[in-house]
Amino acid sequence: MTTELAANGKPFVHNHGAHCETAVTSALFRYQGLDISEPMIFGIGSGIFFGYLPSVKLVHLQVTAFRNRPGTVFRKAAQRLGANLVIKTYRDPQKGMNELRQVLKAGHIVGLATNLYWLPYVSERHRHNFGGHNIIALREIEGGFRISDPTFGDPVDCSAEGLERARFVPGPMNPRGFMYYTKSINPHPDLRRACIKGMKNSCGLMLRIPLPIFGVRGMRFLAKRIVKSEVKLGFQEACRHLAGTVRWVEETGTGGAGFRYMYAAFIQEASELFGSEDLVRLSRDMTAIGDTWREFSVMSARIIKKRNRPEATFANAGGLILKCADLEEAFFRDLQKVVKKLKA
């Protein structure tokens, strides 16, 4: 935790975060006077999700999403918590940079979506082509900007040229200068109502999207592909695809398992808000689901590294995802029933 000054001289407290979008959103709201945790932002903003997108590729591998699309959490959390927000994208990089400077001079701190690979303060070993990395611009400095990046322990400096490139680099998930900030927020929002809306929405996203690539249906779709992959693709190519899936589970964003733990923390906070033992139980259930996703990662690593464990097979790896699908379906159906009993 580090205290920094924003453009208007108002103190800003920088915290290391678990996930960039929830950490940035939480920091923006705290700056406006609403002290709220990352897990609460994640849950109220309906961040938990699953999607397997075989037709969308990043670094030549299919995208597997364990959270809602970038920007959704901020929008929904702001709406449900009564924030007066501004969201903008730009075709012209110069206009996008000029407006950033103007907003900072007006005394706001600004959330930005950037491509992680092109941020000059990120070391080479930690760079990868991801266009949804969220940071906060605190103020303009000579030649650049003072930045609060929740993946770093302290604020950092970023050159103006480097920030412009990270905001407007073309390619997959082009941020298009995505910029967002809050003008004001209700310091005493109806958290119970916001939690209920977030939970209901998440249940719908995980259970009721009819397409077979989303929610628990999407998990089963992916599991069946993994089971068949060695026969269909050959061992080496199947391992490459499996390693790509593990990367989504463990590393990208907060990682799929990490998002399950974050949602468990949200349910735990909500249980205290509502005084609900049912939510306490569901928080434990979601933690166990995160553990099962981690079990999948361990088994997959043994397959890829040829550890010669008899249980380390593509069939069993896919079977663990099928188990996760069953557990998550049961969890969200149970959560639906519990939410109906909660009172805002």
N, C-alpha and C positions, 0 to 999 in steps of 0.2 A: 504494500500500500504506500503510494507516494502522492504528496499534495503538489499540484502544479497550478499555475495561473492561466486562465483563459484570456481571450483578447480584451475583455472588459475588466480584467483584474480580479474577477471572482474566483475563489479557490475551486479547483477541480481535483477530486480524489481518484487517482489511477489505481485500479486493481487488476491483478492477473486473473484472467477469466478461464472458464472451462470451455466456452465456445464463443466464437467471435461475434455472431449476430446477437445472441442473448446478452453477452457481456456489454456490447456497445449500447444496446437498448436499455439495459438496466442502468448503465452509467448516464445516459441521456436523461432518463427519468429522475435519477437521484439528483442530478444537477438542477432540475426544475423543482425539487422539493419532495419527491415521492421515493422513499427508501424501499426498494423492492429487489428481491433476489433474482439471480439468473433462472433457477428452476421455476419460479413463479411466472416469469416472463415466458419461458418455454411452454409451460402448461396452458396459461391463459391465451397465448398466441397460437395454440394448436400446432406446436412444432413437431410432435412425433408423427411418423409416417413411414410408409415403405412403398418403393416403386422400383421395378426392374424394367429398364428401358433398352431392350435389345437393339433397337434401331438408332439409338443415340450413343455415340462413342466418344470417349476421351482417352487420348494416348492409345488409340486403336483397341480399346476394351469397352464393353458395354457398361453403361452407368447403372449403378445400384444406389438408390437414394434411401436413406434411413431417417430423413427429416423432410419437412415441407420445403417447397422451393424457396431459394433465397429471397428475402424481402417480405415474405408472408408473415413471419413471426412478428416483426416490427409493426406492420400494418394492423394486424389483428389485435395485438396487445394494446397498441395506441387507441384503437377504436373502442375496445372494451373497457379501457381504463380512463377514458374521457380526455385524451390528449388532443391538443390542437397541433396537428402535424403538417409538415410540408415535405413533399416528395417530388424530385425532379430528375429527369434524364436529359441528355443533350446530344445533338448531332455534331455541333461545333465545339471542339475541345477548348478553344480560346474563350468562348462564351461560358463554358462550364467552369473554367478556372477563374474567370473574372467574377462570376456570381459567387463562387466559393469565398473569394476574398471579401466581397461585399457583405455576405452573411456573417463572416467572422468579425468584420469591423462593426457590425450592428450588435455584437455582443453574444451571438449564439455559438455553441459548439456544434460541429457538424459530423454526422455519420456519413461515411463514404464506402461504397463497394469498389474493390480494387482487384486487379489480377496479382496474386501473390508472387508470381515469378518475377515481376518487373519492379517490385518495391526494392529500392537500392539498399536499404538498411537490413534486409533479410540475407543471411549468409547463403552461399551457393548450395551447401548441402541440404538446406531446408526449403529451397525453392522448388515449386512445381506449378504447372499451368492450371491454375484454379481462379476463375474470374469472380468468385463470390466471397472474397475475404474482406471482412468489415473492420474499419478502423475509425477513429475520431480525430478530426482536425481541431486542435485547440486554439491556435493562433498562428498568424504569419510571422516568420522570422526572416532575417536577412538571407536571401537566396532560396528560401523554402518555407517549410511549415513545421510546427511542433505537433507531434502525433502521439496519441494514446492508442497503442496497439495492444489489445488484451492478451495476446500471446507472448508479450514481453513483460518483464518484471518492472520496468520503468519506462516513462515516456521517451521517445526518440525523435531525432530530427530527420526530415526527409526533404531532398531537394525538390524545387518546383518542377523541374524537368522530369525527375523520376516519378513524382506523384501524377503528373499529367499522363505520362506513358502508362502507368498502372491503371489509371481510371479509364483510358480510352483505347487501349491496345485492341486491335481487331482479333477475331477468332472466336472459338467456342466460348459461350457464356460471356460475351463482350459486355463489360459493365456499363458502357455508354454514359459514363460520368455520373452514375446513380448516386444521388445525394439526398440526405434526409435529416431533418432536425425538428425539434418540438418548440413551438412558440410558448406554449403553456401546458400545464397538466393539472387535473384535479388532485389536490394533495390528500384528499380523503375519498378515494373511489370506493365503490361497492365491490370489494374483493370477492365476496361470496358469489355474487351474480356473475362476475367476470370469470371466476373459476368454473362455474357451472356451464357457461357458454363455451369455454375452451374445451371442457371434457366432452360435452355433447358433440361438438364439432369433430374432435379427434375420433370418437367412436364411429361417427359416420364415415370419416375418411378411411378408417381401417377395415370397416365391415361392409359398407354399402356401395362403394364404387363398382359398377358392373363389369368394368374392363378387367381381364385376367392378369394384368401386369401390376395392379395396385393393391395395397392393403394386404390382408392375409392371403388373398388369392395370388397376389404377386409373389409372395414367399414360396408358395407351393409350385408356382410356375418355375421359379429359379431352381428350387430343389430338384425338380424332375430333370432339368437341363444338366445339373451337376452330376446326377446319378448316371446319365447317359453319355456324359462328355468324353470319357476315356475311349469308349467304343467308337463314338462318332468322330472325334478329333485326333485321337492318338494321345499317348501319355504326355508328351512334352507340351503340346498345344493345350491340352486339358489343364495341365499344371499352370500354364501361363494365365489362363482364364480364371482358375481357382485363386491364384495369387492376386489377381485384380479384385476379385470379390472380397478377399481377406483385407485388402487395403481399404475398401469401403467400410468394412466392419470395424477396423482398428484405428485407422489414421485419418481419413478424409473428413474434414470438419472436426467434430469431436469423435467420430467413429460411431457405427451403428450400435455397438454395445454401450458406448458412452452415453448416447442419447437415451437408451433405456434406463440407465442409472439416473440420468438427469430427470427423466419423467417420474421415476420412483421417488426422487427427492421432492418433486412438485406435489405428488400425491400425499407424501408425508406431511408437507407444510399445509396442504388443504385439509388433512385429517385434524390438525390442530385448530384450524380456522372453524371447522364445522363440529368439532368434538365427535368425530365419527370413527368407531372401531373398524367398520367395514373398509374405510379408506386406509387405515393402518395395515390391515391384512393385504389389501391390494398393493400397497407400497412394497411389502415383502415379496409379493408375487412378481412384480415387475423387476425387482432386483434379481430374482432367480432367473427371469427371462434374459436379462443382461448376462448373467453367468453362463447360460446355455449358448448364447452367441459367442462368448469367449471360448467355450468348449469347442465350438465349430472351428474357430481360428487355430486353436492348438492342433486339432486333428488335421486340418488342412496343411499346416506347416510340416507335420510329420510326413504327409503324402509327398509334398513338394521336395522335401529334403531326403526322401527315400530312407526313412528310419527303419523300414522293414518291421513295423508293428502290424500284427495281423488284423487289428481293428481299424487301421488307418487306410480306408478305402474310399473311393469316390461315392460308393453306395451309402456308406455310413456317414460321410460328410453331408451328403444331400439329406440323409435321414435326420440329422440334427436340425437342419433348417425346417424340415417338415414338423419336427417337434416344436420348434420356435413358433411356427404358424399355428399349431394347435393351442399352444400356451397363450399366444397373443389373442387368438380368437376368443378363448375362454375368458381372458382378462377383460377385453373390451365389452363382451356381452355382460359380464358381471358388473363392470363399471356403469354400463347403461342402466342396469337395475338399481344400483346404489344412487346414481345421480337423481333418479326419479323421486327418491325419498329425501333428498337434501332440500333445505329451504334457504332461499336467498335472503 
